[in-house]
């Protein structure tokens, strides 16, 4: 019984690994969005933090 449970667990992990290696169609386009000014990755639709004016406190 223990051998069966371990083998099912290993098969499940192998299936998860196969799905993890799949590339989604839009993944490359999303990953390549960088700020042209500073080179940081932009997250979301808003402007890059390097373009926003600094608040004086």
C-alpha positions in Angstrom: 0.0 0.0 0.0 2.8 2.4 0.8 4.6 1.7 -2.5 1.4 2.4 -4.3 0.9 5.8 -2.6 4.5 6.8 -3.2 4.3 5.8 -6.9 1.1 7.8 -7.4 2.7 10.8 -5.7 5.7 10.6 -8.0 3.5 10.3 -11.1 1.5 13.3 -9.9 4.7 15.3 -9.5 5.9 14.3 -12.9 2.6 15.5 -14.5 2.9 18.8 -12.7 6.4 19.2 -14.0 5.2 18.6 -17.6 2.5 21.2 -17.2 5.0 23.6 -15.7 7.2 23.4 -18.7 4.4 24.4 -21.1 4.7 27.9 -22.6 1.5 29.9 -22.9 1.1 31.9 -26.1 1.2 35.4 -24.6 3.9 34.7 -22.0 6.9 35.9 -24.0 5.1 39.2 -24.9 4.3 39.9 -21.2 7.8 39.0 -20.0 9.5 41.3 -22.5 7.7 44.5 -21.4 10.5 46.7 -20.0 10.8 50.5 -19.4 12.8 52.0 -22.3 14.3 54.6 -19.9 15.5 52.5 -16.9 15.2 48.9 -18.2 13.1 47.7 -15.2 10.1 45.3 -15.8 6.8 47.1 -15.9 4.0 45.5 -13.9 0.5 46.5 -14.7 -0.7 49.2 -17.1 0.5 52.2 -15.1 3.7 54.2 -15.8 7.1 53.1 -14.7 8.1 54.5 -11.3 11.1 56.2 -12.8 8.8 58.5 -14.8 6.7 59.7 -11.9 7.8 62.9 -10.1 9.2 62.5 -6.6 7.1 63.8 -3.7 8.8 66.4 -1.5 8.2 65.8 2.2 
